[in-house]
Amino acid sequence: MHSWSSPDVPRLDGDEAGGSPLFVRDSASGDLVDIGAGREQILMYVCGITPYDATHLGHAATYLLFDTLQRTARDTGRTVRYVQNVTDIDDPLLERAAETGEDWTALAERETELFRSDMAALRVLAPDAYIGAVEAMPDVVEAVVSLRDKGSAYDLEGDTYFSVATSPGFGGVSGLPVADMVTLSGERGGDPGRIGKKDPLDCLLWQAARPGEPAWPSALGRGRPGWHIECAAIALKHLGPTIDVQGGGEDLVFPHHELSAAEAEVLTGQAPFARAFVHQAMVGYDGEKMSKSRGNLVLVSRLRQHGVDPMAIRVALLGHRHDVAWEWHDEELEVATARLDRWRAAFGRSSAAPAATLVAALRRALRSGLDTPSALAAVDEWVAADGGDESAPRTARLAVDALLGIV
C-alpha cells in the first residue's frame, strides 16, 4: 500500500545535533524515557486508522505527535524507521459499510485516500512502510500458526484465541487491575463474556468465516485476522523483535497495545516489545470525547474545504500537550491563524533577534518529552523580540519548518 509524499525537511546547523538524549513520556511507566540512548536509528510503529470517518482532529493530533517525534529524532542526528498500518478489514469497517450500503473495500480505499490527502496537507512525514491488514494476511497467518505451535493459542468453535496466561509480561503496558481490563475489553471490541474461553481477556487471533463476511483461505481455515495480531505481525516483520516506540491514541493502551505487545513477546521470546509506549491523550469536543460513536467529529478535510489553512490546524493542535486530555473549541482556529500570521510576518522581516536562542529552545523543549506548547511559546518569544540580525529570519523559518513542520 502506498502512503503519501513527504515534505522536504531542512537540516539545521548547531553543536546540539548529533546523539543528544531524546526523552519521551512512556505510558507504561509514566516516566520520561531516553529512547535515544545508544541508538543511531529509532524504530517506531504507530497504529493507523480503521478507514472510515477519516481524518478527525483526534487522528490528526496523534499523527502530528509522531511526526514531531520523527523530526526531533532526525535533528539529533539519528535516522528513523517508521511503520504504520491500516486496519482495512475489521468489524467497525464492515458495520459502517452495512449501514451505508457501500462495498467495504470501496469504503476503505476512499477513506484511506482521504487520510493520505489530509496527512500531506498537514505536512506529516510519511512512514517508510504503510501496510494494510489485507496485504499483511500471510504474515498474520504465519504468526498465529507460530503461537499455536508454541502452545499460546487454542481453538474455540473454529476461532483461534491467544492465551494471555502464556505471556509473563501481560498487564505491564496498562498497569490496570484485571476487573478494569475486563470492562475495557468489552467496551473496545473484545468478547470477555464468550463461553468457552480459558480467560475472559484472551483475544481473537483468527476468526473463522462468517456468512456474508469476507474471508481468506489459510492454514487456519477460511477466515480473517483479529485486530491485535495484525499490528504485532506487521511490526515484527518490518521492524524486528524489539522496537523503540509503539504509538497511537490513548484509547489503544488497553486492549490493543497491551495485547499486541504480549503476542509479539511470546512470538519472539524477547521482552519488552517496545522500549516506550507513547500515546496521544484524548481530544474532546462539546464536553465529550471526540469519537465516531458520538458523532461529534471535527474533520480535517471539512476544515480544509472551508478554507482553513492546514498550517493553522497544525499550530492549533501542537499548542496542546500530547499527554494531557483537552477539549477542542472552534475559536482555537482563529487564535492559531493569528499566531501563524505573526510568525510568517516575522520570517519575512529584513532582520530580527538572533535565532540561535530560538533553535536551542526548540530543541530543548522537543527533546524533553515532545513539549510542543513550550516550543511554540519559544517562537512567540522570538517573534516579539527586537534585533538587527539579517540572517535570523531565515534561520528561524528553517528551524520552525524542520522541527515543527510549520511553514
KAGI-V98245 format. One record per pair of residues at least 24 apart in sequence whose C-alpha atoms are under 8 Angstrom apart, sorted by the first residue. I is the first residue (numbers start at 0). J is the second residue. Records with the same first field share a line. If there is no record, write none. Layout:
I = J / J
This chain:
0 = 129 / 130 / 131 / 134
1 = 129
2 = 115 / 125 / 126 / 128 / 129
3 = 115 / 116 / 118 / 119 / 125
4 = 119 / 124 / 125
5 = 119 / 122 / 123 / 124 / 125
6 = 119 / 122 / 123 / 124
8 = 400 / 401
9 = 397 / 398 / 400 / 401
10 = 74 / 401
11 = 74 / 397 / 398 / 401
15 = 75 / 359
16 = 74 / 75 / 76
17 = 74 / 75 / 76 / 77
18 = 75 / 76 / 77
19 = 75
20 = 75 / 366
21 = 71 / 72 / 75 / 366 / 367 / 368
22 = 366 / 367 / 368 / 369
23 = 275 / 277 / 366 / 367 / 368 / 369
24 = 275 / 276 / 277 / 322 / 368
25 = 275 / 276 / 277
26 = 172 / 173 / 275 / 276 / 277 / 278
27 = 171 / 172 / 173 / 174 / 275 / 276
28 = 172
31 = 367 / 368
32 = 275
34 = 243 / 244 / 274 / 275
35 = 72
38 = 77
39 = 76 / 77 / 78
40 = 77 / 78 / 79 / 80
41 = 72 / 77 / 78 / 79 / 80 / 242 / 243 / 244
42 = 79 / 80 / 81 / 238 / 242 / 243 / 244
43 = 79 / 80 / 81 / 82 / 238 / 242 / 243 / 244 / 245 / 246
44 = 81 / 82 / 83 / 234 / 242 / 244 / 245 / 246
45 = 81 / 82 / 83 / 84 / 244 / 245 / 246 / 247
46 = 83 / 84 / 85 / 230 / 246 / 247
47 = 83 / 84 / 85 / 86 / 247
48 = 84 / 85 / 86
49 = 85 / 86 / 87 / 88 / 89 / 91 / 92 / 107
50 = 85 / 86 / 87 / 92 / 106 / 107 / 108 / 110 / 111
51 = 92 / 95 / 106 / 107 / 110 / 111
52 = 110 / 291
53 = 110 / 111 / 113 / 114 / 298
54 = 113 / 114 / 117 / 298 / 299 / 300
55 = 296 / 297 / 298 / 299
56 = 282 / 296 / 297 / 298 / 299
57 = 248 / 281 / 282 / 289
58 = 248
59 = 118 / 299
60 = 279 / 316 / 317 / 321
61 = 247 / 248 / 278 / 279
62 = 123 / 247
63 = 123 / 313 / 317
64 = 279 / 317 / 321 / 369
65 = 246
66 = 123 / 124
67 = 365 / 369 / 402 / 403 / 404
68 = 365 / 369
69 = 124
70 = 401 / 402 / 403
71 = 362 / 365 / 366 / 402
74 = 402
80 = 126 / 127 / 238
81 = 126 / 127 / 128
82 = 126 / 127 / 128 / 129 / 130 / 234 / 237 / 238
83 = 126 / 128 / 129 / 130
84 = 129 / 130 / 131 / 132 / 230 / 233
85 = 111 / 129 / 130 / 131 / 132
86 = 131 / 132 / 226
87 = 131 / 132 / 133
88 = 132 / 133
89 = 225 / 226
113 = 300
117 = 299 / 300
120 = 309
121 = 309 / 310 / 312 / 313
122 = 404 / 405
123 = 404
128 = 237
130 = 233
132 = 229
135 = 229 / 232 / 233
136 = 224
138 = 232 / 233 / 236
139 = 224 / 228 / 229 / 232 / 233
140 = 217 / 218 / 219 / 224
142 = 228 / 232 / 266
143 = 204 / 205 / 228
144 = 218 / 219
145 = 266
146 = 262 / 265 / 266
151 = 265
155 = 195 / 196
157 = 206 / 207
158 = 203 / 204 / 205 / 206 / 207
159 = 203 / 204 / 205 / 206 / 207
160 = 201 / 202 / 203 / 204 / 205
161 = 201 / 202 / 203 / 204 / 262
162 = 197 / 198 / 201 / 202
163 = 198 / 200 / 201 / 202 / 261
164 = 198
165 = 265
166 = 261 / 262 / 264 / 265
168 = 261 / 270
169 = 257 / 258 / 261
170 = 257
171 = 257
172 = 252 / 253 / 256 / 257 / 276
173 = 252 / 253 / 257
180 = 253 / 254
183 = 253 / 254
184 = 253 / 254
187 = 254
202 = 258
204 = 228
226 = 255
227 = 255 / 256 / 258 / 259
228 = 259 / 262
230 = 259
231 = 259 / 260 / 262 / 263
232 = 263
235 = 263
240 = 264 / 267 / 269 / 272
241 = 269 / 270 / 271 / 272 / 273 / 274
242 = 272 / 273 / 274
243 = 273 / 274 / 275
244 = 273 / 274 / 275 / 276 / 277
245 = 273 / 275 / 276 / 277
246 = 276 / 277 / 278
247 = 277 / 278 / 279
248 = 278 / 279 / 280 / 281
249 = 278 / 279 / 280 / 281
250 = 281
252 = 278
278 = 321 / 322
279 = 321 / 322
280 = 321 / 322 / 323 / 324 / 325
281 = 323 / 324 / 325
282 = 324 / 325 / 326 / 327
283 = 324 / 325 / 326 / 327
284 = 326 / 327 / 328
285 = 326 / 327 / 328
286 = 326
288 = 326
308 = 336
310 = 339 / 405 / 406
311 = 335 / 336 / 339
313 = 405
314 = 339 / 405
317 = 371 / 372 / 375
318 = 371 / 372 / 375
319 = 371 / 372
320 = 370 / 371 / 372
321 = 370
341 = 382
342 = 378 / 379 / 382
343 = 406
345 = 382 / 392
346 = 392 / 393 / 395 / 396
347 = 392
348 = 392
349 = 389 / 392
350 = 386 / 387 / 388 / 389 / 390 / 391 / 392
351 = 384 / 385 / 386 / 387 / 388 / 389 / 390 / 391 / 392
352 = 381 / 384 / 385 / 386 / 387 / 388 / 391
353 = 386 / 387 / 388 / 390 / 391
354 = 381 / 391 / 392 / 394 / 395
357 = 381 / 395
358 = 395 / 398
361 = 402
